[in-house]
């Protein structure tokens, strides 16, 4: 899907424009003039249309005219998991998005489950707490395990999907 952004000038005597690539933005921004014939230099960049995950990425990184190039690069080259990692790192954990940012910069574990209880059930099923005999399965307090997990894990919704994550 094509990503469409809008550059809204802070100059109220100029009209904004839509763009789909960094090159298109650079040409239109360079050529834009206000009602007095002066060049327009500052824009608010708005996400208009594209994949839901790319919208979430734009919000998380604080899309602006200084990071448009890095944003388009991420949209075109990163897979969905890499985008999720950066969304969590920059949007939830307070990390900065710079021109050198890569998803591998962050140590974040992501589980596609809707709640900490589901994560607790998954951990028990995978044997993280050791092997549990079948006749003792009904005695496991998953809610207590979920409360313990809440010390290190958090829940988030990204592009309509629920995840539990832990930042290392």
C-alpha positions in Angstrom: 0.0 0.0 0.0 1.2 3.5 -0.8 1.9 5.8 2.1 0.5 9.3 1.7 1.6 12.2 3.9 0.6 15.8 4.0 2.9 18.8 4.7 0.9 21.5 6.4 2.8 24.8 6.5 3.0 26.7 9.8 2.7 29.8 7.6 -1.0 30.5 7.4 -0.6 32.3 4.0 0.5 29.1 2.3 -1.2 25.9 1.2 0.0 22.5 2.1 0.6 19.5 -0.2 0.4 15.8 -0.3 3.3 13.6 -1.1 4.3 9.9 -1.3 8.1 10.0 -1.4 11.0 11.9 0.1 11.9 13.2 -3.3 8.4 14.5 -4.0 8.4 16.2 -0.6 11.8 17.9 -1.2 10.7 19.2 -4.6 7.3 20.5 -3.5 8.7 22.0 -0.3 11.5 23.8 -2.2 9.0 25.3 -4.7 6.3 26.3 -2.2 5.7 30.0 -1.8 3.3 31.8 0.5 0.9 34.6 -0.6 3.8 37.1 -0.5 6.1 35.1 -2.7 8.4 34.1 0.1 9.6 30.5 0.5 7.9 28.3 3.2 10.3 26.5 5.5 8.4 24.8 8.3 5.8 22.1 8.0 3.8 19.9 10.2 3.9 16.4 8.7 0.6 14.5 8.9 0.0 10.8 8.1 -2.9 10.6 5.7 -3.1 7.0 4.3 -1.2 3.8 4.3 -0.8 0.6 6.3 -2.0 0.8 9.9 1.4 -0.2 11.3 3.0 2.6 9.3 0.6 5.1 10.9 1.5 3.7 14.4 5.2 4.1 13.5 4.6 7.7 12.4 3.0 8.5 15.8 5.6 6.7 17.8 8.6 8.4 16.2 7.0 11.8 16.2 7.1 12.1 12.4 8.4 15.6 11.4 10.2 17.2 8.5 13.6 16.2 9.9 13.0 12.5 10.0 10.9 12.0 6.9 13.8 10.3 5.1 14.3 7.8 7.9 10.5 7.2 8.1 10.2 6.4 4.4 13.3 4.1 4.6 11.7 2.2 7.5 8.3 1.9 5.8 10.0 0.5 2.7 12.6 -1.8 4.2 11.6 -2.9 7.7 9.3 -5.9 8.2 6.3 -5.7 10.6 8.2 -7.1 13.6 11.0 -4.5 13.2 8.4 -1.7 13.1 6.7 -3.1 16.2 10.0 -3.1 18.1 10.7 0.6 17.2 7.1 1.6 18.0 7.4 0.1 21.5 10.9 1.4 22.0 10.2 5.0 20.9 6.5 5.2 21.8 6.5 3.4 25.1 10.0 3.1 26.5 11.3 6.6 25.8 14.0 5.8 23.3 14.8 8.4 20.7 14.4 7.9 16.9 17.4 9.2 15.1 18.8 8.9 11.6 20.8 5.9 12.7 18.0 4.0 14.5 17.6 0.3 13.6 15.2 -2.1 15.3 18.2 -4.2 16.3 19.3 -1.3 18.6 16.6 -2.4 21.1 16.3 -5.5 23.3 12.6 -6.0 23.4 10.7 -9.3 23.6 7.3 -9.3 22.0 4.6 -11.9 22.5 1.4 -11.9 20.4 -1.0 -12.5 23.3 -3.9 -10.4 24.5 -3.1 -10.4 28.3 -0.5 -11.3 30.9 -2.6 -14.2 31.9 -2.3 -15.6 28.3 1.4 -15.1 28.5 1.5 -17.0 31.9 -0.4 -19.9 30.3 2.0 -19.9 27.4 5.0 -19.9 29.7 3.6 -22.8 31.7 2.7 -24.8 28.5 6.2 -24.2 27.2 7.7 -25.5 30.4 9.4 -22.3 31.5 8.6 -23.2 35.1 9.5 -26.8 34.7 7.4 -29.8 33.8 3.9 -29.8 35.4 2.1 -33.2 35.6 -1.3 -33.2 34.0 -3.1 -34.0 37.3 -1.7 -30.7 38.8 -2.5 -28.4 35.9 -5.8 -27.4 37.4 -4.0 -26.1 40.6 -1.9 -23.6 38.8 -2.8 -20.0 39.6 -2.3 -18.2 36.3 -3.6 -14.9 37.7 -0.8 -14.9 40.3 1.8 -15.7 37.7 0.3 -12.9 35.5 0.6 -10.4 38.5 4.3 -11.5 38.9 4.9 -11.0 35.1 3.4 -7.5 35.3 6.6 -6.4 37.1 8.6 -6.8 33.9 6.0 -7.0 31.1 3.5 -4.6 29.7 0.5 -4.8 27.3 0.1 -2.7 24.2 -2.2 -2.6 21.1 -0.5 -1.9 17.8 -2.4 -1.7 14.5 -5.4 -3.5 16.0 -3.4 -6.4 17.5 -2.6 -7.1 21.2 0.9 -7.8 22.4 2.8 -8.2 25.6 6.3 -6.9 25.7 9.4 -6.6 27.9 12.2 -4.2 27.3 15.5 -5.4 28.4 
